[in-house]
Amino acid sequence: MTIHSTIIATENDPRWAAVVARDSRADGQFVYAVKTTGIYCRPSSLARLPKPQNVEFFDTAEQAQAAGYRPSKRATKDQSDVAAQHAVIVAAACRQIETAEHLPALSELADAAGLSSFHFHRVFKAVTGLTPKGYATAHRSRRVRERLANGGSVTDALYDAGFNSNSRFYEAADQLLGMKPGDYRAAGQNNDIRFAVGQCSLGAILVAQSERGVCAILLGDDPHQLVCDLQDKFRQATLIGADHSFEQLIAKVVGFIEAPAIGLDLPLDVRGTAFQERVWQALREIPVGSTASYAEIAQRIGAPKAFRAVAQACGANSLAVAIPCHRVVRSDGDLSGYRWGVERKRQLLAREAQP
């Protein structure tokens, strides 16, 4: 690893000025380490100021630790305080985004938070798992879905969600809803969903496909309950029982469950929030026979503190095995929960571990 550091040779260094001023706006941009004590602090730390010639600057706390420095007791407390401050700042920014008629500029959000644009962007993403723009998109999607699900008109939904023209709304509708707005409002009406129920070594399995691709792979003990779950998801869609060609599709899914090494190359109709889709994409990148912790997935998507949200996204996955949430475990290796039962998770992992 390359360690980026600078030994302070002059009191004119702007970073030293930030340390002397205990400027909280510089927090997150660098840390300073004291050679005589072996500790490091953030710029706004209230620790006693060292002599500038005894100070090194690092871009991150991780780099300071790699160079042999340790956080001071005050720094450890500072980190807890900073986390609490960040939570308050981000909560306020989220409310600002949600109540604004148009998405505020990044600089506007940062100014309200009292941070630089760069630092605010990084803090917001660390806390929420999304960029401010991504959060705004997810919020807009939720408002559209709620308004349409409650029987509101498409016109009311688009203006309530912050779109100022029909054309902009319809351009984004497919990404936001996964179908035309009118069809979503009717809970899938005018959409044909083909499905079949079969049996595999894990019990009953239901596979459903829309025009865009496979939209559900459900596992369970009761075939009838799986059909009910599909009906709840697409309440007014036209559900079409399997024909011979579709039975070949479910056979391919069952074959993948029995022999994971063959892979599953099928078009998927993935519908989720921006954050969920980032998690699901990361899950698909876990190799067969491997596992990753919720914390590791959070790191991979650039949201290291969002491991609980990662777990929730795994629980919201409706495409068993195709999006392999069974490959995600706790940091201690425990299997934890699984939407279709921990025992099925155990069997899937054991099967994938076989050479």
C-alpha positions in Angstrom: 0.0 0.0 0.0 1.2 3.5 -0.8 1.2 5.8 2.2 0.5 9.4 1.4 2.0 11.7 4.0 3.8 15.0 4.4 6.1 16.0 7.2 5.2 19.5 8.3 8.2 21.8 7.6 6.4 25.2 7.9 3.6 26.7 9.9 2.3 28.2 6.6 0.9 24.8 5.5 -2.9 25.3 5.2 -3.6 22.0 6.8 -1.7 23.1 9.9 -3.8 26.3 9.9 -6.9 24.0 10.0 -5.5 22.1 12.9 -4.7 25.2 14.9 -8.2 26.5 14.2 -9.7 23.1 15.0 -11.7 23.5 11.8 -14.5 20.9 11.6 -14.9 21.6 7.9 -11.5 19.8 7.4 -12.6 16.6 9.1 -12.7 13.8 6.7 -10.2 15.5 4.4 -7.1 14.4 6.4 -5.8 13.4 9.8 -2.7 14.5 11.5 -0.3 12.2 13.3 2.2 13.2 16.1 5.6 11.4 15.8 6.5 11.9 19.4 3.4 10.2 20.8 2.5 7.8 18.0 -1.2 8.9 17.9 -3.3 10.6 15.2 -6.3 12.9 15.4 -8.8 14.6 13.1 -8.3 18.4 12.5 -11.0 19.6 14.9 -9.7 17.5 17.8 -9.4 19.3 21.1 -6.2 17.5 21.9 -3.2 19.6 23.0 -1.5 21.0 19.9 1.9 19.4 19.1 4.9 21.2 17.5 4.4 21.4 13.8 7.8 19.8 13.1 6.5 16.6 14.9 3.4 16.3 12.7 2.6 14.2 9.6 -0.5 14.5 7.5 -2.4 11.5 6.1 -5.4 11.4 3.8 -7.3 8.9 5.9 -7.1 7.3 9.4 -6.5 3.9 7.7 -3.3 5.3 6.2 -2.1 6.7 9.5 -2.7 3.3 11.1 -0.8 1.5 8.3 2.1 3.8 9.1 2.1 2.6 12.7 0.0 5.3 14.4 -2.9 4.6 16.7 -6.0 6.7 17.5 -5.8 8.6 20.7 -8.5 8.0 23.4 -9.9 11.4 22.5 -9.8 10.4 18.8 -11.9 7.3 19.6 -14.4 9.5 21.4 -14.3 12.0 18.6 -15.2 9.3 16.1 -18.3 8.4 18.1 -19.2 12.1 18.3 -18.6 12.6 14.6 -20.8 9.6 13.7 -23.6 11.1 15.8 -23.1 14.5 14.2 -23.0 13.0 10.7 -26.3 11.2 11.4 -28.0 14.5 12.4 -26.5 16.3 9.4 -27.6 13.6 6.9 -31.1 13.3 8.4 -31.5 17.1 7.9 -30.2 16.8 4.3 -32.7 14.0 3.6 -35.6 16.1 4.9 -34.3 19.0 2.7 -34.3 16.7 -0.3 -37.7 15.2 0.4 -39.4 18.6 0.9 -37.8 20.5 -2.0 -39.7 21.0 -5.2 -36.6 20.4 -7.2 -33.4 18.5 -6.1 -31.1 21.0 -4.3 -27.7 21.4 -5.8 -24.9 19.5 -4.0 -23.3 22.9 -3.0 -26.6 24.0 -1.5 -26.9 20.8 0.6 -23.3 21.1 1.7 -23.6 24.7 2.7 -26.7 23.9 4.9 -24.6 21.2 6.5 -21.6 23.5 7.1 -19.3 21.1 5.1 -17.4 21.3 1.9 -19.2 19.7 -1.1 -16.6 16.9 -1.3 -16.8 16.0 2.4 -20.6 16.3 2.5 -21.0 14.0 -0.5 -18.7 11.4 1.2 -20.5 11.6 4.5 -24.0 11.4 2.9 -23.0 8.2 1.0 -21.3 6.6 4.0 -24.5 7.1 6.1 -27.2 6.3 3.6 -25.4 4.1 1.1 -26.5 6.4 -1.7 -25.3 9.7 -3.2 -27.6 12.7 -2.6 -28.9 12.3 -6.2 -29.4 8.6 -5.7 -31.4 9.2 -2.5 -33.5 11.8 -4.3 -34.2 9.3 -7.1 -35.2 6.6 -4.6 -37.4 9.0 -2.7 -39.1 10.1 -5.9 -39.6 6.4 -6.9 -41.2 5.7 -3.5 -43.6 8.7 -3.8 -44.7 7.7 -7.3 -45.3 4.1 -6.2 -47.2 5.1 -3.1 -49.4 7.6 -4.9 -50.2 5.1 -7.7 -50.8 2.2 -5.3 -53.3 4.4 -3.3 -55.3 5.0 -6.4 -54.0 8.4 -7.4 -53.9 9.5 -11.0 -50.7 9.4 -13.0 -50.8 13.2 -13.4 -51.1 13.7 -9.7 -48.3 11.2 -9.0 -45.9 12.8 -11.4 -46.3 16.3 -10.0 -46.4 15.1 -6.4 -43.0 13.3 -7.0 -41.4 16.5 -8.3 -41.6 16.0 -12.1 -42.4 19.3 -13.8 -43.4 17.8 -17.2 -45.1 14.7 -18.5 -42.2 13.9 -20.9 -39.6 13.8 -18.1 -41.8 11.6 -16.0 -42.5 9.0 -18.8 -38.8 9.0 -19.7 -38.0 7.9 -16.2 -41.1 5.8 -15.5 -39.7 2.4 -16.7 -36.7 2.7 -14.5 -38.7 3.9 -11.5 -41.6 1.4 -11.8 -40.5 -1.4 -14.1 -43.5 -0.9 -16.3 -45.8 1.8 -17.7 -47.3 4.1 -14.9 -50.8 3.2 -15.8 -50.0 -0.5 -15.5 -48.2 -0.1 -12.2 -51.2 1.9 -10.9 -53.3 -1.1 -11.8 -50.9 -3.5 -9.9 -49.6 -5.0 -13.1 -52.7 -4.8 -15.2 -51.9 -5.2 -18.9 -48.8 -7.2 -18.0 -48.6 -10.9 -18.7 -46.7 -12.9 -16.1 -46.0 -16.5 -17.1 -45.2 -18.9 -14.3 -44.7 -22.5 -13.4 -44.4 -24.4 -10.1 -42.1 -27.4 -9.8 -40.1 -29.5 -7.3 -36.4 -29.5 -6.6 -34.3 -30.9 -3.8 -35.0 -27.8 -1.7 -38.8 -28.3 -2.0 -41.3 -26.3 -4.1 -40.1 -23.8 -6.6 -42.0 -21.1 -8.6 -40.4 -19.3 -11.5 -42.2 -16.4 -13.1 -41.3 -14.3 -16.2 -42.4 -11.0 -17.5 -41.7 -9.6 -21.0 -38.5 -8.2 -19.6 -37.1 -11.4 -18.1 -37.4 -13.6 -15.0 -39.1 -11.6 -12.3 -39.5 -14.1 -9.5 -37.9 -17.3 -8.3 -39.6 -18.3 -5.0 -38.8 -21.3 -2.8 -41.0 -22.9 -0.1 -42.8 -25.9 1.2 -46.3 -25.2 -0.1 -46.7 -24.7 -3.9 -50.1 -23.0 -3.3 -48.5 -20.4 -1.0 -45.9 -19.6 -3.6 -48.7 -18.9 -6.2 -50.4 -16.7 -3.6 -47.2 -14.8 -3.0 -46.9 -14.2 -6.8 -50.5 -13.0 -7.0 -49.8 -10.6 -4.1 -46.8 -9.2 -5.9 -48.7 -8.7 -9.2 -52.2 -8.4 -8.0 -53.9 -7.5 -11.4 -51.4 -8.9 -13.9 -52.5 -11.7 -16.1 -50.9 -14.8 -14.7 -50.4 -17.5 -17.4 -49.7 -21.1 -16.5 -46.7 -22.8 -18.0 -46.6 -24.2 -21.5 -43.9 -26.7 -22.8 -41.4 -24.0 -23.6 -41.7 -22.4 -20.2 -41.2 -25.7 -18.5 -37.8 -25.8 -20.1 -37.0 -22.5 -18.4 -37.9 -23.8 -14.9 -35.9 -26.9 -15.7 -32.9 -24.7 -16.3 -33.4 -23.0 -12.9 -33.8 -26.3 -11.1 -30.6 -27.6 -12.9 -28.7 -24.6 -11.6 -29.9 -25.3 -8.0 -28.8 -28.9 -8.3 -25.4 -28.1 -10.0 -24.4 -24.5 -9.3 -21.2 -24.8 -11.4 -23.2 -24.8 -14.7 -24.2 -21.1 -14.1 -27.5 -19.4 -14.8 -27.6 -17.3 -17.9 -31.1 -15.8 -18.0 -32.4 -12.3 -18.5 -33.7 -10.9 -15.2 -36.4 -8.4 -14.6 -34.9 -6.7 -11.5 -37.1 -4.2 -9.7 -35.8 -2.4 -6.6 -34.6 0.9 -5.2 -31.3 2.3 -6.3 -29.6 1.0 -3.2 -31.2 -2.5 -3.4 -30.0 -2.9 -7.0 -26.5 -1.9 -6.1 -26.5 -4.6 -3.4 -28.0 -7.2 -5.7 -25.4 -6.5 -8.4 -22.7 -7.0 -5.8 -24.3 -10.3 -4.8 -24.2 -11.6 -8.3 -20.4 -10.9 -8.4 -19.8 -13.4 -5.5 -18.2 -16.5 -7.1 -19.9 -19.9 -6.8 -18.4 -21.6 -3.7 -17.6 -18.3 -2.0 -19.3 -16.2 0.6 -19.1 -12.6 1.8 -20.3 -10.9 4.9 -22.9 -8.1 5.0 -20.1 -5.7 6.1 -18.0 -6.8 3.1 -20.8 -6.2 0.7 -21.4 -2.8 2.2 -17.7 -2.0 1.6 -17.9 -3.2 -2.0 -20.8 -0.8 -2.8 -19.0 2.1 -1.2 -21.3 2.3 1.9 -19.2 0.7 4.7 -21.7 1.7 7.5 -24.8 0.4 5.7 -24.4 -3.3 6.5 -27.9 -3.4 8.1 -29.4 -1.9 5.0 -27.5 -4.6 3.0 -29.2 -7.3 5.1 -32.6 -5.7 4.4 -31.9 -5.6 0.7 -31.0 -9.3 0.8 -34.3 -10.0 2.5 -36.2 -8.1 -0.2 -34.7 -10.2 -3.0 -37.4 -12.1 -5.0 -35.0 -13.9 -7.3 -33.6 -16.8 -5.2 -30.3 -18.3 -6.5 -30.3 -16.0 -9.5 -29.4 -13.2 -7.1 -27.4 -15.3 -4.6 -28.3 -13.7 -1.3 -27.6 -17.1 0.3 -23.9 -16.4 -0.2 -24.0 -13.6 2.3 -23.2 -14.5 5.9 -22.4 -12.7 9.2 -18.8 -11.5 9.9 -18.3 -14.5 12.3 -19.4 -16.9 9.5 -22.9 -17.6 11.0 -25.5 -18.2 8.4 -28.1 -15.8 10.0 -31.4 -15.4 8.3 -32.6 -16.3 4.8 -35.9 -15.4 3.2 -36.5 -19.0 2.3 -35.2 -20.6 5.4 -31.7 -21.1 6.9 -31.7 -24.8 6.2 -32.1 -24.1 2.5 -29.3 -21.6 2.7 -27.1 -24.2 4.4 -27.8 -26.8 1.7 -27.1 -24.3 -1.1 -23.8 -23.3 0.3 -22.8 -27.0 1.0 -23.7 -27.8 -2.6 -21.7 -25.0 -4.0 -18.7 -25.9 -1.9 -18.4 -29.3 -3.5 -15.7 -29.6 -6.2 
